[in-house]
Amino acid sequence: VHQWSIMGGQATLMKGIAQELSDKGFQAVTFDMRGVGRSNGRATITGTDEIEDVKAVCKWTHENLNSDLVVLGSSAGAPIAGSAVEE
């Protein structure tokens, strides 16, 4: 989960981490949260909608890649990722 969208966060900032994981044999998924790149919606200040976005990506990943998940976040993406997992 990338840094806070309002502060310039985007999926490409997670590309290096995703590549390292992929090189070690893990499937890695990155995505732009709402209001970033081609993603719909608007970024929020509270992160509550972004938590729902992360949960939706986790559901899609589990259903389509048939894989266990580890959710990783950077900067403000870390508490968003943690909150999504907690729910």
BELLIN-V139800 format. One record per residue. RES is the residue in three letters. PSI is psi in whole degrees, 0 to 359 (* if undefined). Layout:
RES/PSI + RES/PSI
This chain:
VAL/124 + HIS/172 + GLN/168 + TRP/126 + SER/319 + ILE/335 + MET/16 + GLY/9 + GLY/144 + GLN/160 + ALA/326 + THR/337 + LEU/343 + MET/0 + LYS/318 + GLY/315 + ILE/316 + ALA/320 + GLN/318 + GLU/316 + LEU/318 + SER/318 + ASP/334 + LYS/9 + GLY/5 + PHE/147 + GLN/131 + ALA/136 + VAL/128 + THR/156 + PHE/155 + ASP/129 + MET/171 + ARG/138 + GLY/7 + VAL/138 + GLY/231 + ARG/9 + SER/142 + ASN/170 + GLY/184 + ARG/143 + ALA/147 + THR/163 + ILE/328 + THR/337 + GLY/358 + THR/319 + ASP/325 + GLU/326 + ILE/317 + GLU/323 + ASP/315 + VAL/318 + LYS/321 + ALA/320 + VAL/320 + CYS/317 + LYS/314 + TRP/315 + THR/314 + HIS/317 + GLU/325 + ASN/334 + LEU/353 + ASN/56 + SER/151 + ASP/158 + LEU/145 + VAL/126 + VAL/127 + LEU/133 + GLY/152 + SER/137 + SER/234 + ALA/344 + GLY/337 + ALA/310 + PRO/332 + ILE/314 + ALA/314 + GLY/319 + SER/323 + ALA/318 + VAL/321 + GLU/324 + GLU/*
